[in-house]
Amino acid sequence: MKPAPNTPPTHIIIEHPQFLAEAEALATQLGSKVLDTRPDSGVVLSLGLNGLCLLDCDAPRDEPLRVDFSGGALGFRQRAGFRRDELLARAVGVKGCPLPRVLDATAGLGRDAFMLASLGCEVTLCERHPVVHALLADGLRRATEHGLAALSRMRLHAQDAALHLHDALSMGVYDVIMLDPMFPERSKSALVKKPMRMFHALVGADEDAGQLLDMALSRALRRVAVKRPLHAEHLAGRVPTLDYRGKAVRFDVYVAK
């Protein structure tokens, strides 16, 4: 995911002066700045005791967006135990041994990668949007403090997956490449809930997803799995080898020849 065209820098606010040095270092990475006060409108990053989150200043009562692997619904599912018969695991081919080595080429908030790592897969994550990468890196750091074993099998890169795959060192490395390009915009009657609407507005559309699929098909040793809305068209018009369908999404799977 990359910043939407003409998107201004995402500035940072802090909950306490003790976070100033860390916030200034992050602002340098993002090409933004640390604000003295929360603005009345727009989206900002907030750094505090609970880590980094994204806030919509136009809707201050809305839930902020943060990456949390140890708490919330994702943490509950992890404690209950992910299963190999779940849709994602079936699409990636998580069965038997050895488990597939996976590249999550559009890591986003890292939920699918975390599930696969929890099931024992080695997962490399590429996230090119600097703000999303910052949120994901912060979530991984905080989860490490909780001693989650899955994190030892996750490696995050602040890099466009196409560049990563173009590198000769990626040849013969990944059994499965997973793509989750930004879903098409929904009608007003079916808008996604906040905070994901804020996330969608931040990153924009993945207009080069078709080219990334071409690259993935040339690099994956076993298969490429593409996450799509249930009734969406096939990515780049490519008909998959097979698909796995859930209630809201499906995975189009392209088996390597």
N, C-alpha and C positions, 0 to 999 in steps of 0.2 A: 504494500500500500504506500502511496506517496501523497504528499500534500495536494489538496485540490488547487487548481489554477488560481493565482492571485490571492491565495490565503495569507493573511498577515501572520507574523510570528506569534506563537502562543506564549504569553508572558507568565510570570510566576509570582505567586504571593506566598507568604510564610505565616505559620500560626504562631511562631515565637522566634525571637532574635537568635536563638541557638541554632536555627536551621539556615542562617544567612549565608554562611560560607558554602554549604552544600548547594543551596539554591543558586548562588552566583556561578558556581562551576557548571551547573546544569544549564543555566541561561547562556553561558558561553558556547556550550555544545549546540544549543538550539538556535543561536543567533537571536535571542530574545533578551529580556531584562527582568529584573526583580522589581516589582511594584511596591510602593509604600502602603497602599491601601487596595482593597478589592474594588475593581471598577463596577459601574452600574450596569454595564452590558458586555456581551461577548463571552468568550470561553477562556478560562485561565487554568493553569496548573496550580495546585495548592500542595505545599510540603509541610508535613507536621508529624505528630507522634505516630499516626497510623500510616505513615508513608506518603506516597505521591498519589494524587487523584486529579481528575479533570472536573471542573465546575462550570456550570452554566450560570453566569451572573444575571441573566435575564429571568432565571427561575431559581432563586436561591434556596427554595424549599425542596427542590428536586434532589433525588439521590445522586451523589457524585459518582463518577466512573473510576473504579480502581481495579487493579488486578489482585485477586485474593485467592490463592490456591489452598490455604489452610482453613478458611472460614466460609461462611455462606453456603449456598447450595452446592458449589463445587467441592468444598471441603467435606460436606456431609456425604456426598457421593463417594469421595475418595475413602472416607472412613468405612463406609458400607461395603466398598469394594467394587471396582469396575469389573465388567464381565466380558469374556471373549465373544459372546453371542450378540453384543450390542452392535448397532448399525455401523458405526465407525470402524470397530475392530474387524468386522466381517469384510468391509470394503477394502481395508488395508491388507487383509490376509493374516491376521494375528491368530495363528494356530500352529501347534507343534513346535519343533525346534529345528534350526535356529530361528529366532524371531526376526522379522524384517528390520533392516536399518532404514530409517525414514527421514526424508527431508520435508519439513513443513515449510513450503515455499512462500506462504502468505500467513505468517504466524498470528498476526492480529493480537488478541488478548491471551493466546496460548492455551486455551481450554482443551482443544483437541490434542495438541501435543502433550499436554500434561496427562490426559487419559491414556494415551499410547505409552508414555514413559512409565506410568503406574502399572501397566500391564507387562512391562519388562522390555519394551523396545528402546533402542538407542535412537534419539530424535535430535536432529539439527533443525534449528528454527532460524529462518531469515525474515527480518522485518525492516523494510526500508523507510517507513515513515518515522521521522525522528521522535515525535511526541509519543506515538504508540510504542516505539522501542523503549523509550524512557519509562513508560508505565509498566511495560512487561519486565524490564530489567529490575525495577523496584519490587514488583511482585515476586520475582524469583529470589531476590535478596531477602525479603521478609520471610518467605517460605523456608529458605535455608535455615533460618534461625529456629524454625520449628522441627528441624531434623527430618523432613520428608525425603524418603529414600529415592523417590522418582526423580528428584532434581539432579542427582548425580548422572542421570542418563539424558539430560537436556543441555544442549549447547546453543546459546543465542548469538546470532551475528547481526550487527546493524548494517545490513547489506541487501541490495536488490538481488533476489534469487536468480535472476537471469545472469547477472555478473558472476555469481557464485557457481552456477552451472557451466558457465563459459570457461571457467578456470580448469585447466587440464587435471588438477588435483581432484576434481569431482568425478572424473571418469571412473566407472566401476565401483563407486562408493555406495550408492543408494539403491536398495532393493525397490523401495516404493517412494514416489514423490507425491505429495498431497497438495492440492490447490483449493483454496477457499476464497475466490475473488469476491469483491464486494457485490452483494446481491443487487439486482435492479431495484429502482425506487418503487415503492408500493403506492397504491391509491390512498387517498385520504381516509377512506373507510377501513384501511388495513395497515395503518402506520405501525411500525415497530415501536415498542415502548421505550421511553427514556429509562436509563441513560444511553441506550444504543442509538437513538436518533441523533444525539449529540456526537456520538462516535462516527456515524455515517456522514454527518455534515463536515466533520473535521477532515476525514481522509478522502472523500470524494469517490469517484468510480475508478475501478481498475480497468482502464480502457485498453491496456496492453496484455490482458489476460490470455487472449488467443495466442499471441507470440510466446508467452511463457509456457503455455500448454505444448506448443511445438518443441520448445527446448526440453521440457520435461520428458516428452515422449522419446527424445533422442538419448536421454541419459538414464532413465529408470531401467533397472535390470529385470524387475518382475512386472510392475504395473504402475499406472498413474491413477489416483483417485481424486475426482473433482466434486466438491460439495456444491449443490445447486438447490434453489427453491424447488419444491416438489413438481410444479407444473411449468418450470422455466424451460426455454429452449436449450439444446445442447450447446456447450461452450464452443464458439467458433464454428458451429454447425457440424462438429465432428460427432458421429454416432459412436457410442461406447460399445465395448465388447459385451458388457452386462451392467446392470444397475441394481442398487440396493435402496429400497424405498421405505421411508418412515412416514409419519403423519404430516410433517411440514417440510421436510427436506429429503433429498435423495443424494446418493453418491454414484456418479457415473464412473465406471472403472474401465480403463484401457489396458488390456493385458499386453505385455511386451512380446514381440514375435521373435 
